[in-house]
C-alpha cells in the first residue's frame, strides 16, 4: 500500500550488469549488486518492527526480471518465537574485548558518531502489554516494539542482534568512532521504536543502523538492507535523509556481499539487496541517515546455520561496519 513506484535507479556512473549467479562474489561492488539474477519480489519482509503486513512498501528494481514463478508469498509479521523462551546458543566466537581499540578520539572516524540499534530485546516476550502499546510514527500508529523472530531451534533474533551489535561496536571503535547502542539488554523491554529513532537523532548520529534477522518462509534466503522511503506526515519527515540513507545502504550491501560471500535476498529487493519501506517507525522518525539490515532469514535452515555461527556473525558485523566506514569516509 505504501509502495509508490520504482525505488532503485542505478546511478548512471555505475555499471549495470545482468550477470548470472555465477558472478564471482569477490568481484562485486555495490553497483554490481544489480547484476544478481532477479527473483520474484513480492510481499513484505515482515520485519519485527511490526510492519509485517503484505502492504509493506517492498519494491523491486525497475529492471526486475522474474525468471520463474517461484515468488515468495508474503511472509507477514515476523514470528513470535513460538511462545517458548528462546534457549539461546551459538555464543562461540564472541568479541574478544576492546583491548585493541585505540584511545578514544583517534582513528579515521574520529569525531563520527554511529548509533547501532539492536532490534527487539531479549526481554520483550515477558512484556507483551508494554510492547503492544501503540506509538505514533508520524504516518500512523504501531506497536511500541515486537519480540522478533527466532530460528526453528530457538535462537532468538534479539540475541542475534545484540551479538552483531557488540561485534560492530568493537570494529567501529577501533576506527575511532563514537558508538552508541539503543539498548544493550540493560532494560527489561524495548525501547519503543519511536525512542529508538530518537536516540539516533539526539546523538546527531552520522550514521544509524538497525540490526535484524528476518522471519520469512523456508527457502527464502539472503540479506537485505531496508532504506527509508520519502514520507512527510506528522512527526515523520524523511525527505532529508532518503538520499544519504540510500548511499549508506548501498555501501553496506556491497560490503556485506564482499565480506560474507553471501548473495542478497532471493525473495525481496529484486536481487539488489535493497528494499525501500515507508512503514517502519525507526526509519520514518529518523532525522539522521539510517537503514535496517536484515542479515538473513532465521526460518530457513541454511540461513539459520549461518546466523547461529559466531564466525559468520563476525563476518556480518565486519561487512556492515565496513559499509559504514566507507559511507563516513566518503
Ligand atoms: Zn527484527
Boltz pocket constraint, residues with backbone or C-beta under 6 A from the ligand:
constraints:
  - pocket:
      binder: B
      contacts: [[A, 46], [A, 47], [A, 48], [A, 49], [A, 78], [A, 119], [A, 120], [A, 148], [A, 149], [A, 157], [A, 211], [A, 212], [A, 213], [A, 214]]
      max_distance: 6.0
